């Protein structure tokens, strides 16, 4: 758990198409991230462990949280 606050929620990025309109066809495949969702910090630690196995531990879980957390796609990948 986070040494700073074990009960702190971890952010999840929520994708919005670059058109700015929900349900519209995106003009590009690059999503914009808005309105963060949350999950339990311990579950984010599990995702980070899987992430670190493939990419190394150069970025901490705290740093990922500061940049807005994992995306939903990343979470699905790391928690399989």
C-alpha positions in Angstrom: 0.0 0.0 0.0 1.0 3.6 -0.4 3.2 4.6 2.4 1.7 8.1 2.3 -2.0 7.1 2.6 -3.0 3.4 2.3 -6.7 4.3 1.8 -6.0 6.8 -1.0 -7.8 5.7 -4.2 -5.7 5.3 -7.4 -6.9 7.2 -10.5 -8.0 5.5 -13.7 -8.0 7.5 -16.9 -11.3 7.7 -18.7 -11.0 8.1 -22.5 -13.0 10.6 -24.5 -12.7 10.8 -28.3 -10.8 13.7 -29.7 -14.0 15.0 -31.3 -15.2 16.0 -27.8 -18.6 14.3 -28.4 -19.5 11.1 -26.7 -20.5 8.4 -29.2 -19.1 10.3 -32.2 -16.6 8.8 -34.5 -13.1 10.0 -33.5 -11.1 12.1 -35.9 -8.0 10.4 -34.7 -7.2 7.3 -32.7 -5.5 9.2 -29.9 -7.9 9.5 -26.9 -8.1 12.5 -24.6 -8.3 11.8 -20.9 -10.9 13.4 -18.7 -12.9 12.8 -15.5 -10.8 10.3 -13.6 -12.2 7.2 -12.0 -10.7 5.4 -9.0 -9.7 2.0 -7.8 -8.2 0.6 -4.6 -4.5 1.3 -4.2 -3.6 -2.4 -3.6 -5.1 -3.3 -6.9 -3.0 -0.6 -8.7 0.1 -2.2 -7.0 -0.8 -5.5 -8.6 -1.0 -3.8 -12.0 2.2 -2.0 -11.4 4.0 -5.2 -10.5 3.0 -6.8 -13.8 3.9 -3.5 -15.6 7.4 -3.5 -14.0 8.0 -7.1 -15.0 7.8 -6.1 -18.7 9.0 -2.5 -18.6 11.2 -2.3 -15.5 10.5 -0.3 -12.4 11.9 3.1 -13.5 8.5 4.7 -12.9 6.9 4.3 -9.5 3.3 3.8 -8.8 3.2 7.3 -7.2 4.5 8.8 -10.5 1.9 6.9 -12.5 -0.8 8.2 -10.1 0.6 11.8 -10.5 0.2 11.5 -14.3 -3.4 10.5 -14.0 -3.1 6.7 -13.3 -3.4 3.8 -15.7 -5.9 3.8 -18.5 -8.6 1.1 -18.5 -6.8 -0.7 -21.3 -3.5 -0.8 -19.4 -5.3 -2.1 -16.3 -6.9 -4.9 -18.3 -3.5 -5.8 -19.8 -1.6 -5.8 -16.4 -4.3 -7.5 -14.4 -4.8 -10.5 -16.7 
